[in-house]
Amino acid sequence: MTGIEAFVRGLPKTDLHMHLEDSIEPQLMLDLAARNGLKFRWDTAEALHDAYRFQNHERKPQPT
């Protein structure tokens, strides 16, 4: 093992993750859902966007 490998292995680990609603545009989310036979309670990209407009990450999305 090289010095850099040992250094990286010795670094503290953290949980890295990404929330789907923060990573793709609402229309793409609707398109992917439709392609896979899934239905959201929101029918338009605008409604989905509004539902996932967070002031903080404590609030859960509310139906429109």
ChimeraX commands (.cxc) that place a marker at each C-alpha (Angstrom):
marker #1 position 0.00,0.00,0.00 radius 0.5
marker #1 position 1.36,3.42,-0.94 radius 0.5
marker #1 position 1.55,6.33,1.44 radius 0.5
marker #1 position -1.43,8.04,-0.20 radius 0.5
marker #1 position -3.52,4.84,-0.01 radius 0.5
marker #1 position -2.74,4.50,3.69 radius 0.5
marker #1 position -3.60,8.16,4.19 radius 0.5
marker #1 position -6.95,7.83,2.42 radius 0.5
marker #1 position -7.83,4.62,4.26 radius 0.5
marker #1 position -7.05,6.38,7.53 radius 0.5
marker #1 position -9.39,9.31,6.87 radius 0.5
marker #1 position -12.63,9.39,8.89 radius 0.5
marker #1 position -15.55,8.05,6.90 radius 0.5
marker #1 position -18.86,9.80,6.38 radius 0.5
marker #1 position -22.22,8.93,4.90 radius 0.5
marker #1 position -22.59,10.55,1.50 radius 0.5
marker #1 position -26.00,10.38,-0.10 radius 0.5
marker #1 position -28.22,12.40,-2.37 radius 0.5
marker #1 position -31.96,12.83,-2.25 radius 0.5
marker #1 position -33.67,12.19,-5.57 radius 0.5
marker #1 position -35.86,15.27,-5.23 radius 0.5
marker #1 position -32.77,17.46,-4.94 radius 0.5
marker #1 position -30.86,15.92,-7.82 radius 0.5
marker #1 position -33.13,15.86,-10.91 radius 0.5
marker #1 position -35.60,18.27,-12.43 radius 0.5
marker #1 position -39.31,17.70,-11.66 radius 0.5
marker #1 position -40.19,16.97,-15.31 radius 0.5
marker #1 position -37.50,14.31,-15.56 radius 0.5
marker #1 position -38.78,12.75,-12.32 radius 0.5
marker #1 position -42.30,12.61,-13.80 radius 0.5
marker #1 position -40.99,11.20,-17.09 radius 0.5
marker #1 position -39.01,8.46,-15.33 radius 0.5
marker #1 position -41.99,7.60,-13.15 radius 0.5
marker #1 position -44.29,7.36,-16.19 radius 0.5
marker #1 position -41.78,5.22,-18.08 radius 0.5
marker #1 position -41.69,2.83,-15.12 radius 0.5
marker #1 position -45.46,2.74,-14.57 radius 0.5
marker #1 position -45.39,4.81,-11.38 radius 0.5
marker #1 position -47.84,7.59,-10.52 radius 0.5
marker #1 position -47.17,10.61,-8.33 radius 0.5
marker #1 position -49.90,12.53,-6.59 radius 0.5
marker #1 position -48.66,15.57,-8.55 radius 0.5
marker #1 position -49.59,15.66,-12.24 radius 0.5
marker #1 position -47.41,18.53,-13.42 radius 0.5
marker #1 position -43.77,19.48,-13.06 radius 0.5
marker #1 position -44.86,22.80,-11.54 radius 0.5
marker #1 position -46.94,21.08,-8.84 radius 0.5
marker #1 position -44.11,18.67,-8.07 radius 0.5
marker #1 position -41.62,21.54,-7.91 radius 0.5
marker #1 position -43.86,23.47,-5.51 radius 0.5
marker #1 position -44.31,20.40,-3.29 radius 0.5
marker #1 position -40.56,19.98,-2.94 radius 0.5
marker #1 position -39.71,23.62,-2.29 radius 0.5
marker #1 position -38.06,23.37,1.13 radius 0.5
marker #1 position -37.31,26.14,3.59 radius 0.5
marker #1 position -35.34,23.52,5.50 radius 0.5
marker #1 position -35.08,19.76,5.41 radius 0.5
marker #1 position -37.29,19.26,8.47 radius 0.5
marker #1 position -40.55,19.71,6.52 radius 0.5
marker #1 position -42.10,16.84,4.60 radius 0.5
marker #1 position -43.69,17.62,1.19 radius 0.5
marker #1 position -47.39,18.40,1.45 radius 0.5
marker #1 position -49.94,17.42,-1.19 radius 0.5
marker #1 position -51.26,20.29,-3.27 radius 0.5
marker link #1:1,2 radius 0.2
marker link #1:2,3 radius 0.2
marker link #1:3,4 radius 0.2
marker link #1:4,5 radius 0.2
marker link #1:5,6 radius 0.2
marker link #1:6,7 radius 0.2
marker link #1:7,8 radius 0.2
marker link #1:8,9 radius 0.2
marker link #1:9,10 radius 0.2
marker link #1:10,11 radius 0.2
marker link #1:11,12 radius 0.2
marker link #1:12,13 radius 0.2
marker link #1:13,14 radius 0.2
marker link #1:14,15 radius 0.2
marker link #1:15,16 radius 0.2
marker link #1:16,17 radius 0.2
marker link #1:17,18 radius 0.2
marker link #1:18,19 radius 0.2
marker link #1:19,20 radius 0.2
marker link #1:20,21 radius 0.2
marker link #1:21,22 radius 0.2
marker link #1:22,23 radius 0.2
marker link #1:23,24 radius 0.2
marker link #1:24,25 radius 0.2
marker link #1:25,26 radius 0.2
marker link #1:26,27 radius 0.2
marker link #1:27,28 radius 0.2
marker link #1:28,29 radius 0.2
marker link #1:29,30 radius 0.2
marker link #1:30,31 radius 0.2
marker link #1:31,32 radius 0.2
marker link #1:32,33 radius 0.2
marker link #1:33,34 radius 0.2
marker link #1:34,35 radius 0.2
marker link #1:35,36 radius 0.2
marker link #1:36,37 radius 0.2
marker link #1:37,38 radius 0.2
marker link #1:38,39 radius 0.2
marker link #1:39,40 radius 0.2
marker link #1:40,41 radius 0.2
marker link #1:41,42 radius 0.2
marker link #1:42,43 radius 0.2
marker link #1:43,44 radius 0.2
marker link #1:44,45 radius 0.2
marker link #1:45,46 radius 0.2
marker link #1:46,47 radius 0.2
marker link #1:47,48 radius 0.2
marker link #1:48,49 radius 0.2
marker link #1:49,50 radius 0.2
marker link #1:50,51 radius 0.2
marker link #1:51,52 radius 0.2
marker link #1:52,53 radius 0.2
marker link #1:53,54 radius 0.2
marker link #1:54,55 radius 0.2
marker link #1:55,56 radius 0.2
marker link #1:56,57 radius 0.2
marker link #1:57,58 radius 0.2
marker link #1:58,59 radius 0.2
marker link #1:59,60 radius 0.2
marker link #1:60,61 radius 0.2
marker link #1:61,62 radius 0.2
marker link #1:62,63 radius 0.2
marker link #1:63,64 radius 0.2
view
